[in-house]
Amino acid sequence: MTSTVSLIKCTTYDERAVAGAVRQAVDWVGGIEKYVQPGQRVLLKVNLLRASAPDEAICTHPAVIKALVTLVQEAGGHAVIGDSPGGPFTRGWVRGAYDKSGVTQVAEETGAELNWDFGQTHLAHPEGKIVKGLEVGTYVTNADVVIALPKLKTHGFMQFTGATKILFGVIPGTVKIGYHSKFPEPARFGEMLIDILTLIRPALTVMDGIVAMDGQGPSAGDPFRVGALLASADAVALDVVAATLVGLDVRSIYPLQAAIDRGLTTGKIADVSVVGETLDAFAIQGFRAAATGTSSRGIFNLLGDVVRHQIVAAPYATEKCVACGICVRNCPEQAIMIVDKRARMDLSKCIRCYCCHEFCPERAIELRKPWLGRLLGVV
């Protein structure tokens, strides 16, 4: 069956404008009552990568979260806002992300519940392709309904982070590090993300693409005004539309290629029913992909580590580094140490997952492509 994705114009984070656009986006895919019944506990799984202000375009904007809380409450649901940011899944760490991103204020203004449950449980997934079981936060399993609220952003490792990538956040805290270590190849990591998606199966996804992020996302890129909100019951179809909207090659995005291989999508925009606005109504120009080299699937998958590391970008700490140690604690391969008050990467151990780049609060980690990668024009 053809999946439906709603595409709505919204060029501002003015709360009234966002509330109207979100309502319209959800109405185009059946209305909130299709997904939320009275009395249900509804997890709004937001993107809280790390503590960052709304105008940095790293996290789901609070105006979008607030609009979804309102819809859930109107349907008689109990809204719970939650995520497991990068780093430890502890009250102090998560509170910092809630406060700085504006989520705490949303909860105060709407009466929504913030998640303070830091437990975890193992879920069997016999239908998974490469992951037959996952450690998942109990804040997810205790919900009757999951609604995902991703941010439209590039991603150095996966090339794009949206509806299919956001669910990696259901894996609690530093447990994520083990998954990076177990699946260092981007294609395998993308397969793992689709396994998570097919296990959690969010009822609805609403994407914040009002101000997206291009370039070196998901945290060190630049805010890019797309002016769009998207909604769908099919997370994969939504990502196909979002990627196409900003001019990215769907097949270069690892989880989407995995979804294509499994028959979850053709990857073609013509096979998705887009309602609301047309893609042509946006005419997005100048959106930059994440230039790390991992999008060259054939090269990345066929070459050995030694040659591959001469092609894809590697992380380096710049003079902005304050030696906070966050990258050290979040490196899956323990390939970073602090030397002379600056992070130093052992590139022989580095698996190019870019977690250090992703989590650095100072944006002090640069991804530098080796001369051979530049010479070959690997993107």
Stockholm file with secondary structure:
# STOCKHOLM 1.0

chainA/1-379         MTSTVSLIKCTTYDERAVAGAVRQAVDWVGGIEKYVQPGQRVLLKVNLLRASAPDEAICTHPAVIKALVTLVQEAGGHAVIGDSPGGPFTRGWVRGAYDKSGVTQVAEETGAELNWDFGQTHLAHPEGKIVKGLEVGTYVTNADVVIALPKLKTHGFMQFTGATKILFGVIPGTVKIGYHSKFPEPARFGEMLIDILTLIRPALTVMDGIVAMDGQGPSAGDPFRVGALLASADAVALDVVAATLVGLDVRSIYPLQAAIDRGLTTGKIADVSVVGETLDAFAIQGFRAAATGTSSRGIFNLLGDVVRHQIVAAPYATEKCVACGICVRNCPEQAIMIVDKRARMDLSKCIRCYCCHEFCPERAIELRKPWLGRLLGVV
#=GR chainA/1-379 SS CCEEEEEEECCCCCHHHHHHHHHHHHHHTTCGGGTCCTTCEEEEEECCCSSCCGGGSSSCCHHHHHHHHHHHHHTTCEEEEECCCSSCCSHHHHHHHHHHHTHHHHHHHHCCEECCCCCEEEEECTTCSSCSEEEEEHHHHTCSEEEEECEEEEETTTEEESTTTGGGGGSCTTHHHHHHHHCCSHHHHHHHHHHHHHHHCCSEEEEEEEEEEESSTTTSSEEEEEEEEEEESCHHHHHHHHHHHTTCCGGGSHHHHHHHHTTSCCSCGGGEEEEESCGGGTCCCCCCCCCSSTTCHHHHHHSCHHHHTTTSCEEEECTTCCCCCHHHHHCTTCCEEEETTEEEECTTTCCSCCHHHHHCTTCCEEEECCHHHHHHTCC
#=GC SS_cons         CCEEEEEEECCCCCHHHHHHHHHHHHHHTTCGGGTCCTTCEEEEEECCCSSCCGGGSSSCCHHHHHHHHHHHHHTTCEEEEECCCSSCCSHHHHHHHHHHHTHHHHHHHHCCEECCCCCEEEEECTTCSSCSEEEEEHHHHTCSEEEEECEEEEETTTEEESTTTGGGGGSCTTHHHHHHHHCCSHHHHHHHHHHHHHHHCCSEEEEEEEEEEESSTTTSSEEEEEEEEEEESCHHHHHHHHHHHTTCCGGGSHHHHHHHHTTSCCSCGGGEEEEESCGGGTCCCCCCCCCSSTTCHHHHHHSCHHHHTTTSCEEEECTTCCCCCHHHHHCTTCCEEEETTEEEECTTTCCSCCHHHHHCTTCCEEEECCHHHHHHTCC
//
